[in-house]
């Protein structure tokens, strides 16, 4: 975890994003999971996970709207 008052490094955020995306896919080595537990801030993980889930849902909504609006070529 980071020390209060010090800025969080970019690599920590990138590692958090990577961990969340791998968890969405469901493929993760146990050793990497253990490293993430030791090094990553749980509040960052929750924030990134909520953001990623929101982007995923909005992407699905946009895809469905795009498919429905497409003219049929019958």
PyMOL CGO cylinders between C-alpha atoms (Angstrom):
from pymol import cmd
from pymol.cgo import CYLINDER

trace = [
    CYLINDER, 0.00, 0.00, 0.00, 1.08, 3.55, -0.48, 0.3, 1, 1, 1, 1, 1, 1,
    CYLINDER, 1.08, 3.55, -0.48, 2.11, 5.87, 2.30, 0.3, 1, 1, 1, 1, 1, 1,
    CYLINDER, 2.11, 5.87, 2.30, -0.47, 8.57, 3.11, 0.3, 1, 1, 1, 1, 1, 1,
    CYLINDER, -0.47, 8.57, 3.11, 0.48, 11.94, 1.66, 0.3, 1, 1, 1, 1, 1, 1,
    CYLINDER, 0.48, 11.94, 1.66, 2.67, 10.51, -1.09, 0.3, 1, 1, 1, 1, 1, 1,
    CYLINDER, 2.67, 10.51, -1.09, 1.40, 10.30, -4.68, 0.3, 1, 1, 1, 1, 1, 1,
    CYLINDER, 1.40, 10.30, -4.68, 0.53, 6.86, -5.99, 0.3, 1, 1, 1, 1, 1, 1,
    CYLINDER, 0.53, 6.86, -5.99, 2.82, 5.77, -8.80, 0.3, 1, 1, 1, 1, 1, 1,
    CYLINDER, 2.82, 5.77, -8.80, 1.48, 5.18, -12.29, 0.3, 1, 1, 1, 1, 1, 1,
    CYLINDER, 1.48, 5.18, -12.29, 2.70, 1.59, -12.22, 0.3, 1, 1, 1, 1, 1, 1,
    CYLINDER, 2.70, 1.59, -12.22, 0.44, 0.92, -9.25, 0.3, 1, 1, 1, 1, 1, 1,
    CYLINDER, 0.44, 0.92, -9.25, -2.59, 2.15, -11.19, 0.3, 1, 1, 1, 1, 1, 1,
    CYLINDER, -2.59, 2.15, -11.19, -1.57, 0.18, -14.28, 0.3, 1, 1, 1, 1, 1, 1,
    CYLINDER, -1.57, 0.18, -14.28, -1.07, -2.94, -12.16, 0.3, 1, 1, 1, 1, 1, 1,
    CYLINDER, -1.07, -2.94, -12.16, -4.53, -2.37, -10.62, 0.3, 1, 1, 1, 1, 1, 1,
    CYLINDER, -4.53, -2.37, -10.62, -6.15, -2.03, -14.03, 0.3, 1, 1, 1, 1, 1, 1,
    CYLINDER, -6.15, -2.03, -14.03, -4.36, -5.14, -15.24, 0.3, 1, 1, 1, 1, 1, 1,
    CYLINDER, -4.36, -5.14, -15.24, -5.49, -7.14, -12.19, 0.3, 1, 1, 1, 1, 1, 1,
    CYLINDER, -5.49, -7.14, -12.19, -9.11, -6.04, -12.63, 0.3, 1, 1, 1, 1, 1, 1,
    CYLINDER, -9.11, -6.04, -12.63, -9.16, -6.86, -16.35, 0.3, 1, 1, 1, 1, 1, 1,
    CYLINDER, -9.16, -6.86, -16.35, -7.64, -10.29, -15.73, 0.3, 1, 1, 1, 1, 1, 1,
    CYLINDER, -7.64, -10.29, -15.73, -10.28, -10.92, -13.07, 0.3, 1, 1, 1, 1, 1, 1,
    CYLINDER, -10.28, -10.92, -13.07, -13.02, -10.02, -15.56, 0.3, 1, 1, 1, 1, 1, 1,
    CYLINDER, -13.02, -10.02, -15.56, -11.63, -12.67, -17.92, 0.3, 1, 1, 1, 1, 1, 1,
    CYLINDER, -11.63, -12.67, -17.92, -11.23, -15.16, -15.09, 0.3, 1, 1, 1, 1, 1, 1,
    CYLINDER, -11.23, -15.16, -15.09, -7.68, -16.22, -15.92, 0.3, 1, 1, 1, 1, 1, 1,
    CYLINDER, -7.68, -16.22, -15.92, -5.18, -15.61, -13.16, 0.3, 1, 1, 1, 1, 1, 1,
    CYLINDER, -5.18, -15.61, -13.16, -2.19, -17.44, -11.73, 0.3, 1, 1, 1, 1, 1, 1,
    CYLINDER, -2.19, -17.44, -11.73, -2.28, -17.95, -7.98, 0.3, 1, 1, 1, 1, 1, 1,
    CYLINDER, -2.28, -17.95, -7.98, 1.21, -16.45, -7.55, 0.3, 1, 1, 1, 1, 1, 1,
    CYLINDER, 1.21, -16.45, -7.55, 0.19, -13.24, -9.35, 0.3, 1, 1, 1, 1, 1, 1,
    CYLINDER, 0.19, -13.24, -9.35, -3.01, -13.11, -7.30, 0.3, 1, 1, 1, 1, 1, 1,
    CYLINDER, -3.01, -13.11, -7.30, -0.98, -13.31, -4.08, 0.3, 1, 1, 1, 1, 1, 1,
    CYLINDER, -0.98, -13.31, -4.08, 1.31, -10.50, -5.28, 0.3, 1, 1, 1, 1, 1, 1,
    CYLINDER, 1.31, -10.50, -5.28, -1.71, -8.33, -6.04, 0.3, 1, 1, 1, 1, 1, 1,
    CYLINDER, -1.71, -8.33, -6.04, -3.15, -8.92, -2.58, 0.3, 1, 1, 1, 1, 1, 1,
    CYLINDER, -3.15, -8.92, -2.58, 0.12, -7.77, -1.01, 0.3, 1, 1, 1, 1, 1, 1,
    CYLINDER, 0.12, -7.77, -1.01, 0.78, -4.72, -3.19, 0.3, 1, 1, 1, 1, 1, 1,
    CYLINDER, 0.78, -4.72, -3.19, -2.50, -3.24, -4.42, 0.3, 1, 1, 1, 1, 1, 1,
    CYLINDER, -2.50, -3.24, -4.42, -4.86, -0.93, -2.56, 0.3, 1, 1, 1, 1, 1, 1,
    CYLINDER, -4.86, -0.93, -2.56, -8.33, -2.50, -2.22, 0.3, 1, 1, 1, 1, 1, 1,
    CYLINDER, -8.33, -2.50, -2.22, -10.04, 0.88, -2.68, 0.3, 1, 1, 1, 1, 1, 1,
    CYLINDER, -10.04, 0.88, -2.68, -8.25, 1.34, -6.00, 0.3, 1, 1, 1, 1, 1, 1,
    CYLINDER, -8.25, 1.34, -6.00, -9.34, -2.13, -7.08, 0.3, 1, 1, 1, 1, 1, 1,
    CYLINDER, -9.34, -2.13, -7.08, -12.98, -1.39, -6.22, 0.3, 1, 1, 1, 1, 1, 1,
    CYLINDER, -12.98, -1.39, -6.22, -12.88, 1.95, -8.07, 0.3, 1, 1, 1, 1, 1, 1,
    CYLINDER, -12.88, 1.95, -8.07, -11.30, 0.48, -11.19, 0.3, 1, 1, 1, 1, 1, 1,
    CYLINDER, -11.30, 0.48, -11.19, -13.70, -2.49, -11.14, 0.3, 1, 1, 1, 1, 1, 1,
    CYLINDER, -13.70, -2.49, -11.14, -16.76, -0.23, -10.93, 0.3, 1, 1, 1, 1, 1, 1,
    CYLINDER, -16.76, -0.23, -10.93, -15.40, 1.93, -13.76, 0.3, 1, 1, 1, 1, 1, 1,
    CYLINDER, -15.40, 1.93, -13.76, -14.64, -1.10, -15.94, 0.3, 1, 1, 1, 1, 1, 1,
    CYLINDER, -14.64, -1.10, -15.94, -18.06, -2.61, -15.30, 0.3, 1, 1, 1, 1, 1, 1,
    CYLINDER, -18.06, -2.61, -15.30, -19.72, 0.70, -16.18, 0.3, 1, 1, 1, 1, 1, 1,
    CYLINDER, -19.72, 0.70, -16.18, -17.72, 0.95, -19.42, 0.3, 1, 1, 1, 1, 1, 1,
    CYLINDER, -17.72, 0.95, -19.42, -18.63, -2.65, -20.26, 0.3, 1, 1, 1, 1, 1, 1,
    CYLINDER, -18.63, -2.65, -20.26, -22.36, -2.05, -19.75, 0.3, 1, 1, 1, 1, 1, 1,
    CYLINDER, -22.36, -2.05, -19.75, -22.30, 1.22, -21.70, 0.3, 1, 1, 1, 1, 1, 1,
    CYLINDER, -22.30, 1.22, -21.70, -20.43, -0.55, -24.51, 0.3, 1, 1, 1, 1, 1, 1,
    CYLINDER, -20.43, -0.55, -24.51, -23.06, -3.28, -24.63, 0.3, 1, 1, 1, 1, 1, 1,
    CYLINDER, -23.06, -3.28, -24.63, -25.86, -0.70, -24.71, 0.3, 1, 1, 1, 1, 1, 1,
    CYLINDER, -25.86, -0.70, -24.71, -24.12, 1.15, -27.56, 0.3, 1, 1, 1, 1, 1, 1,
    CYLINDER, -24.12, 1.15, -27.56, -23.62, -2.11, -29.48, 0.3, 1, 1, 1, 1, 1, 1,
    CYLINDER, -23.62, -2.11, -29.48, -27.27, -3.10, -29.11, 0.3, 1, 1, 1, 1, 1, 1,
    CYLINDER, -27.27, -3.10, -29.11, -28.44, 0.35, -30.21, 0.3, 1, 1, 1, 1, 1, 1,
    CYLINDER, -28.44, 0.35, -30.21, -26.12, 0.22, -33.23, 0.3, 1, 1, 1, 1, 1, 1,
    CYLINDER, -26.12, 0.22, -33.23, -27.38, -3.25, -34.25, 0.3, 1, 1, 1, 1, 1, 1,
    CYLINDER, -27.38, -3.25, -34.25, -31.05, -2.28, -33.85, 0.3, 1, 1, 1, 1, 1, 1,
    CYLINDER, -31.05, -2.28, -33.85, -30.65, 0.88, -35.97, 0.3, 1, 1, 1, 1, 1, 1,
    CYLINDER, -30.65, 0.88, -35.97, -28.92, -0.95, -38.85, 0.3, 1, 1, 1, 1, 1, 1,
    CYLINDER, -28.92, -0.95, -38.85, -31.20, -1.32, -41.89, 0.3, 1, 1, 1, 1, 1, 1,
    CYLINDER, -31.20, -1.32, -41.89, -32.09, -4.84, -42.90, 0.3, 1, 1, 1, 1, 1, 1,
    CYLINDER, -32.09, -4.84, -42.90, -30.86, -5.92, -46.30, 0.3, 1, 1, 1, 1, 1, 1,
    CYLINDER, -30.86, -5.92, -46.30, -33.75, -8.24, -47.16, 0.3, 1, 1, 1, 1, 1, 1,
]
cmd.load_cgo(trace, "trace")
